[in-house]
Amino acid sequence: MYNSLFVNSKVISGKDCLVNNSNMLHQFGKKCLIVTGKSGAKKSGALDDAVTALSMQEIEFGIYDNIGENPLVSSVIEGGKYAREMGADFIIGIGGGSALDASKAVAICAANSEFDIDGLYNRQNPAKALPVVLIGTTAGTGSEVTGVSVLTNDNNMQKKSIGGADCYAALVFADAKYTYSMPYNTTVSTALDAFAHAVEGFFSPKCTEYPEVYARMAIPVIYKGLKTLYNEKALPSKEVRDEIFLGSLYAGLELNVCGAAFPHTVGYILTEEFGVPHGKACAALMPHLLIKAKRHSTERFHEFLRLCGENEVKVIDTIKALADVKISANDEQLVKWCSRWSDVKNFHNTPGDFTNEEAVEALKELR
């Protein structure tokens, strides 16, 4: 196995890094489209800072705020059209994983007026794209530093990702203060998502020397934050939020190389059919992943527990309690939902490999 590492985004981090480095925006042009959701960017203060930074550089801007959770491909196509009509030179994406993922796709659609839903998924990679600047307001997806955009396909309402060199941000402003406004449940779910990235990547056969460094940095700090959330059942301190945010970026850098395992794929069912937030959906399936890792990657499993600083029972109990997922579905429904997958890379990226039949069994455990 060869070692590989691809980091294609310039990351500026620290308190007030956006406004204090507004001059870095000038390189991308004189017109910008801000892509975001309805409220999170405003509540966090990130939108106001972005407007200030753009105004300081005399950059014209428009705002497209039609991005919801699990963003639709039709929304990003609409955003791309808006960007073309206003003559945007670049995109600024502000928000959690949904807004950041959507921003990457908007940048691609803006540069490819012919793209419909199928065209975006079947594009030649890399496609043309406007430069993207990302500003995260949650500590979970690591989308700021990954070359992936997860969207919901309007044709079947199933989540499906695009990825590649055209999905990387040109510039990232990473300021943990924008995560301070997150409510408790969002804080839990996004931290679980970051932990899922770190854990799934750590057990991947692709986890060679370089990405393992990020995994070893991410797992302890994120799990420490999760323990705080579990024990206190209240909003964490700014210091804890800072640590989780940094851990989410480490996990994203690891994910870039290692990819995800089966929980990320099977978790889509929990989101699509039961409305479970993505992070909690992945975490709900993590105990099943850990059982497989213990069996097929024993040495690494015990190293994982050492990084967490707790025994197997305590780690699993903490994750289960924070995810708190129970579903109501019969065997026939589960089999039907899981029949959609064939030769899935995330299944092969699981210790001991993974099958559709195992997906059904993993979901049964949540009833």
Backbone torsions as a table, in degrees:
resi	resn	phi	psi	omega
1	MET	NA	127.4	178.5
2	TYR	-84.0	150.6	171.1
3	ASN	-84.2	138.0	176.7
4	SER	-145.3	150.3	179.0
5	LEU	-153.1	126.9	180.0
6	PHE	-129.9	112.5	177.5
7	VAL	-123.4	107.2	-170.5
8	ASN	-108.5	6.2	-176.6
9	SER	-118.7	137.1	173.7
10	LYS	-83.1	124.7	-176.9
11	VAL	-113.1	123.0	174.1
12	ILE	-110.4	122.5	-175.2
13	SER	-124.7	160.8	176.7
14	GLY	122.2	164.8	-178.2
15	LYS	-62.2	129.8	177.5
16	ASP	62.6	25.7	-176.5
17	CYS	-65.3	-28.0	-178.3
18	LEU	-68.5	-57.1	-178.1
19	VAL	-65.5	-38.9	-177.6
20	ASN	-71.6	-15.3	178.7
21	ASN	-123.4	31.5	-177.2
22	SER	-60.2	-25.8	-179.6
23	ASN	-61.5	-20.0	-179.7
24	MET	-72.7	-15.7	-179.9
25	LEU	-77.0	-25.1	-173.3
26	HIS	-61.3	-28.1	-177.1
27	GLN	-64.7	-20.3	-173.3
28	PHE	-91.6	-11.4	177.2
29	GLY	134.1	-170.4	-173.3
30	LYS	-110.2	-3.2	177.7
31	LYS	-135.2	137.0	-174.4
32	CYS	-136.1	142.9	170.7
33	LEU	-108.3	122.6	174.2
34	ILE	-87.5	124.5	179.5
35	VAL	-110.1	126.3	-174.8
36	THR	-161.1	-179.5	174.1
37	GLY	-92.8	-168.0	-173.1
38	LYS	-78.4	-30.6	-169.8
39	SER	-138.7	-34.1	-171.7
40	GLY	-58.5	-41.0	-178.4
41	ALA	-65.3	-36.8	179.3
42	LYS	-71.1	-47.9	-177.6
43	LYS	-60.9	-35.0	-176.3
44	SER	-76.0	-18.6	-174.7
45	GLY	91.3	-7.4	-177.2
46	ALA	-68.0	-37.8	-179.6
47	LEU	-65.2	-44.5	178.8
48	ASP	-61.8	-40.3	178.3
49	ASP	-65.3	-39.0	179.3
50	ALA	-64.5	-43.8	178.2
51	VAL	-61.1	-42.9	177.8
52	THR	-60.8	-45.8	-178.6
53	ALA	-62.9	-42.9	179.6
54	LEU	-66.2	-40.9	179.6
55	SER	-64.5	-37.7	178.5
56	MET	-60.6	-30.7	-178.7
57	GLN	-99.5	6.9	179.7
58	GLU	55.8	42.8	178.1
59	ILE	-100.5	124.1	177.0
60	GLU	-70.2	149.4	-179.7
61	PHE	-148.7	155.4	169.6
62	GLY	-125.1	166.7	-178.9
63	ILE	-126.0	125.6	173.6
64	TYR	-114.2	108.1	-173.3
65	ASP	-115.2	32.7	-177.5
66	ASN	-96.2	31.1	-179.5
67	ILE	-102.3	120.3	177.5
68	GLY	-107.2	-175.6	174.8
69	GLU	-63.2	144.9	-178.8
70	ASN	50.9	63.3	-169.4
71	PRO	-58.9	140.2	179.0
72	LEU	-79.4	147.7	175.8
73	VAL	-61.2	-37.4	179.5
74	SER	-59.6	-32.8	179.3
75	SER	-67.9	-40.1	-178.4
76	VAL	-74.4	-31.3	174.5
77	ILE	-64.8	-42.2	176.4
78	GLU	-62.1	-42.1	177.8
79	GLY	-63.4	-38.6	177.0
80	GLY	-62.8	-39.5	177.8
81	LYS	-63.9	-42.7	178.1
82	TYR	-60.4	-43.4	179.8
83	ALA	-61.0	-41.8	179.3
84	ARG	-65.8	-43.2	-176.2
85	GLU	-64.3	-34.0	179.5
86	MET	-89.1	-4.0	179.3
87	GLY	72.0	36.0	-178.2
88	ALA	-64.0	138.5	175.6
89	ASP	-91.9	-24.7	179.9
90	PHE	-156.5	169.4	-177.6
91	ILE	-117.0	137.9	166.4
92	ILE	-112.7	121.7	176.7
93	GLY	-102.7	129.7	-179.0
94	ILE	-129.1	128.5	174.7
95	GLY	144.4	-160.9	175.3
96	GLY	-82.0	-164.7	-175.0
97	GLY	-58.1	-37.6	-179.1
98	SER	-62.1	-47.6	-178.6
99	ALA	-67.2	-40.0	-179.2
100	LEU	-68.6	-43.7	177.1
101	ASP	-60.4	-44.6	-179.5
102	ALA	-62.9	-37.5	-179.0
103	SER	-60.6	-39.8	177.8
104	LYS	-61.6	-43.2	-179.0
105	ALA	-70.9	-36.0	175.9
106	VAL	-59.7	-42.2	-179.8
107	ALA	-61.6	-36.5	177.8
108	ILE	-70.9	-46.4	-179.2
109	CYS	-65.3	-32.0	178.9
110	ALA	-62.4	-33.5	-177.3
111	ALA	-92.7	-1.6	-177.5
112	ASN	-137.9	82.5	-173.7
113	SER	-62.5	-20.2	-176.9
114	GLU	-81.9	-9.8	-174.0
115	PHE	-71.2	126.5	165.4
116	ASP	-105.5	-165.5	-177.0
117	ILE	-59.7	-50.1	-179.4
118	ASP	-66.0	-35.0	-178.7
119	GLY	-63.5	-36.6	179.2
120	LEU	-66.3	-43.1	-178.9
121	TYR	-73.0	-29.3	-174.9
122	ASN	-106.2	17.6	-177.1
123	ARG	-64.7	157.8	170.6
124	GLN	-73.1	129.4	-172.9
125	ASN	-107.2	124.5	3.1
126	PRO	-84.3	147.5	174.2
127	ALA	-92.4	168.9	171.9
128	LYS	-62.9	146.6	178.6
129	ALA	-158.5	148.2	172.3
130	LEU	-72.2	153.0	174.0
131	PRO	-61.3	145.4	-178.2
132	VAL	-123.2	133.9	171.8
133	VAL	-112.7	128.5	-176.1
134	LEU	-116.4	139.8	178.3
135	ILE	-133.4	106.5	-176.7
136	GLY	-83.0	143.9	178.2
137	THR	-120.1	4.8	173.6
138	THR	-129.3	167.2	-179.7
139	ALA	-118.6	77.0	-175.0
140	GLY	-153.2	-62.5	-168.4
141	THR	-73.6	-28.4	-173.6
142	GLY	68.5	14.7	-176.8
143	SER	-58.3	-24.6	179.7
144	GLU	-54.7	-34.9	-171.6
145	VAL	-116.5	9.9	179.7
146	THR	-108.2	158.3	176.3
147	GLY	-99.6	46.4	-176.7
148	VAL	-134.5	144.5	173.7
149	SER	-135.1	117.5	-179.6
150	VAL	-97.5	122.6	-176.7
151	LEU	-128.0	165.3	174.9
152	THR	-104.7	121.7	-178.0
153	ASN	-74.3	118.2	-178.3
154	ASP	-60.6	-27.3	-174.6
155	ASN	-68.9	-32.4	-179.4
156	ASN	-133.1	1.7	-180.0
157	MET	58.1	30.9	176.2
158	GLN	-106.1	144.2	178.1
159	LYS	-75.5	135.3	180.0
160	LYS	-152.7	139.4	-175.2
161	SER	-98.2	155.9	163.8
162	ILE	-116.4	160.5	-179.5
163	GLY	-164.1	165.3	178.9
164	GLY	138.9	-174.6	-176.3
165	ALA	-63.4	-23.6	179.8
166	ASP	-82.5	0.8	-179.0
167	CYS	-107.7	11.1	177.3
168	TYR	-94.4	143.8	173.8
169	ALA	-73.4	148.4	173.2
170	ALA	-79.2	-32.2	-175.7
171	LEU	-149.0	140.2	178.7
172	VAL	-126.9	132.9	169.8
173	PHE	-107.8	113.0	-174.4
174	ALA	-109.7	98.1	-178.7
175	ASP	-124.2	110.4	-175.0
176	ALA	-62.3	-19.5	-177.6
177	LYS	-61.8	-24.4	179.8
178	TYR	-71.3	-12.5	178.4
179	THR	-90.0	-8.4	-173.5
180	TYR	-66.7	-21.2	-177.9
181	SER	-88.0	-2.2	-178.6
182	MET	-65.9	134.2	174.5
183	PRO	-71.0	169.7	-173.2
184	TYR	-57.2	-51.4	-175.0
185	ASN	-63.3	-38.2	177.1
186	THR	-67.7	-38.7	177.2
187	THR	-60.4	-43.9	179.3
188	VAL	-64.4	-50.4	-174.9
189	SER	-63.5	-42.2	-179.1
190	THR	-70.4	-35.7	176.7
191	ALA	-65.6	-37.5	176.6
192	LEU	-64.9	-36.7	177.6
193	ASP	-63.5	-45.9	178.0
194	ALA	-60.8	-40.9	179.2
195	PHE	-65.3	-39.6	177.7
196	ALA	-60.8	-42.7	177.1
197	HIS	-58.2	-47.4	-176.8
198	ALA	-65.0	-43.7	-175.9
199	VAL	-72.8	-46.8	-179.2
200	GLU	-61.8	-40.4	178.1
201	GLY	-67.3	-37.4	-178.2
202	PHE	-62.0	-33.6	-179.1
203	PHE	-93.3	2.3	178.6
204	SER	-73.0	144.4	173.1
205	PRO	-64.4	-13.7	178.2
206	LYS	-85.8	-2.3	-175.6
207	CYS	-80.0	80.4	178.5
208	THR	-92.4	-165.8	-168.1
209	GLU	-54.8	-48.1	-174.1
210	TYR	-67.4	-56.3	-179.4
211	PRO	-64.9	-26.4	179.1
212	GLU	-62.8	-31.8	176.8
213	VAL	-58.8	-45.0	179.4
214	TYR	-66.5	-39.9	179.4
215	ALA	-60.6	-43.9	-178.4
216	ARG	-68.9	-23.9	175.2
217	MET	-81.7	-35.4	-174.4
218	ALA	-78.6	-48.0	-170.7
219	ILE	-57.8	-49.5	-177.7
220	PRO	-63.8	-42.2	-175.2
221	VAL	-73.1	-37.1	179.0
222	ILE	-70.5	-42.1	180.0
223	TYR	-65.1	-36.7	175.7
224	LYS	-58.6	-42.9	177.5
225	GLY	-64.9	-40.2	178.3
226	LEU	-63.6	-40.2	177.7
227	LYS	-61.5	-39.3	177.8
228	THR	-63.0	-44.6	178.7
229	LEU	-63.2	-38.5	-179.8
230	TYR	-69.6	-44.6	-175.5
231	ASN	-74.9	-40.2	-174.0
232	GLU	-92.9	-24.1	-179.7
233	LYS	49.3	41.9	-179.8
234	ALA	-150.8	167.3	179.4
235	LEU	-60.0	137.5	-178.2
236	PRO	-79.3	168.0	176.6
237	SER	-70.7	166.7	176.6
238	LYS	-61.4	-35.1	-179.3
239	GLU	-64.3	-41.6	178.5
240	VAL	-67.7	-41.0	177.6
241	ARG	-61.3	-40.8	178.6
242	ASP	-58.6	-43.5	-177.9
243	GLU	-66.9	-43.6	179.5
244	ILE	-64.0	-40.6	179.9
245	PHE	-60.8	-46.9	178.6
246	LEU	-63.0	-41.5	178.0
247	GLY	-61.1	-35.9	179.8
248	SER	-65.5	-33.7	177.3
249	LEU	-71.7	-41.3	174.4
250	TYR	-57.7	-44.8	-178.9
251	ALA	-64.3	-36.9	177.4
252	GLY	-64.7	-39.9	177.9
253	LEU	-65.1	-37.1	175.7
254	GLU	-66.7	-44.9	-179.5
255	LEU	-58.1	-34.7	179.3
256	ASN	-53.2	-37.6	-176.8
257	VAL	-93.6	-45.5	-169.8
258	CYS	-87.1	-28.9	-173.8
259	GLY	75.2	178.8	-179.0
260	ALA	-99.6	169.8	176.4
261	ALA	-108.1	-165.7	-171.7
262	PHE	-60.2	-32.4	-177.9
263	PRO	-56.8	-33.2	-179.7
264	HIS	-67.6	-35.8	179.3
265	THR	-77.4	-52.6	-177.4
266	VAL	-66.1	-30.3	178.2
267	GLY	-60.9	-24.1	177.1
268	TYR	-58.2	-34.7	178.3
269	ILE	-60.0	-44.7	-178.4
270	LEU	-63.9	-34.9	178.5
271	THR	-75.0	-47.0	-176.2
272	GLU	-67.2	-42.9	-173.0
273	GLU	-93.1	-26.3	-174.1
274	PHE	-126.3	0.4	177.5
275	GLY	69.6	21.6	179.4
276	VAL	-72.7	129.2	177.1
277	PRO	-56.1	146.8	-171.3
278	HIS	-54.5	-46.3	-177.7
279	GLY	-61.8	-44.0	179.1
280	LYS	-67.8	-33.8	178.5
281	ALA	-63.1	-44.8	178.9
282	CYS	-65.4	-43.0	-177.4
283	ALA	-67.0	-33.2	179.4
284	ALA	-60.7	-27.8	-179.4
285	LEU	-95.8	-5.6	-177.7
286	MET	-62.7	-38.9	177.8
287	PRO	-55.6	-37.8	177.7
288	HIS	-66.3	-38.9	176.6
289	LEU	-62.4	-43.4	-178.1
290	LEU	-65.7	-34.6	175.8
291	ILE	-62.5	-43.3	178.3
292	LYS	-66.7	-39.1	179.9
293	ALA	-65.2	-39.4	179.0
294	LYS	-61.9	-35.0	-178.0
295	ARG	-80.6	-41.0	-170.6
296	HIS	-106.2	-12.2	-179.3
297	SER	-143.6	59.6	-167.8
298	THR	-59.9	-47.2	-177.5
299	GLU	-62.0	-43.3	-179.7
300	ARG	-69.2	-32.6	177.5
301	PHE	-60.9	-45.8	179.9
302	HIS	-69.0	-30.3	174.6
303	GLU	-67.7	-37.6	175.8
304	PHE	-59.2	-45.6	178.6
305	LEU	-62.3	-37.1	178.3
306	ARG	-63.9	-40.4	178.5
307	LEU	-64.8	-34.9	177.9
308	CYS	-75.7	-27.9	-179.9
309	GLY	78.7	19.3	179.2
310	GLU	-144.4	165.6	-179.1
311	ASN	-80.5	171.2	-174.7
312	GLU	-57.7	-46.6	-176.8
313	VAL	-61.7	-44.9	-178.0
314	LYS	-65.8	-42.0	179.5
315	VAL	-61.9	-47.9	-178.1
316	ILE	-65.1	-42.5	179.0
317	ASP	-61.7	-39.9	179.4
318	THR	-64.1	-45.8	-179.0
319	ILE	-65.5	-43.7	179.5
320	LYS	-61.3	-43.4	-177.6
321	ALA	-66.0	-40.9	-179.7
322	LEU	-71.2	-37.3	178.5
323	ALA	-69.9	-47.6	174.9
324	ASP	51.5	56.9	-177.3
325	VAL	-113.5	125.2	171.6
326	LYS	-131.9	136.5	-178.3
327	ILE	-123.6	159.1	176.4
328	SER	-122.5	106.2	-178.9
329	ALA	-158.6	142.1	178.2
330	ASN	-86.7	170.6	-176.8
331	ASP	-59.4	-39.5	-178.2
332	GLU	-61.9	-42.1	178.4
333	GLN	-63.5	-45.1	-178.2
334	LEU	-62.0	-44.0	179.3
335	VAL	-61.5	-43.1	179.4
336	LYS	-62.1	-46.4	-178.8
337	TRP	-62.9	-38.5	-175.7
338	CYS	-82.9	-8.2	-178.7
339	SER	-74.7	-9.1	-176.0
340	ARG	-72.6	-16.6	-173.1
341	TRP	-95.3	142.0	175.6
342	SER	-148.6	124.9	177.2
343	ASP	51.3	55.5	-175.0
344	VAL	-84.7	129.1	-177.2
345	LYS	-63.1	-34.4	179.1
346	ASN	-68.2	-27.7	175.4
347	PHE	-68.5	-42.8	179.7
348	HIS	-70.6	-19.1	-179.0
349	ASN	-88.4	14.2	-178.9
350	THR	-104.8	139.2	177.4
351	PRO	-53.8	125.6	-178.5
352	GLY	78.1	6.7	-177.1
353	ASP	66.4	177.7	-173.4
354	PHE	-154.2	147.6	-176.2
355	THR	-126.3	166.4	175.4
356	ASN	-61.1	-37.1	178.9
357	GLU	-63.0	-39.2	177.0
358	GLU	-67.7	-33.3	177.4
359	ALA	-61.8	-42.4	178.3
360	VAL	-60.5	-46.4	-178.6
361	GLU	-64.0	-39.1	179.3
362	ALA	-63.7	-39.2	178.9
363	LEU	-71.0	-34.0	177.4
364	LYS	-58.9	-34.4	-178.4
365	GLU	-65.2	-14.1	-177.5
366	LEU	-95.6	3.6	-179.4
367	ARG	-85.0	NA	NA
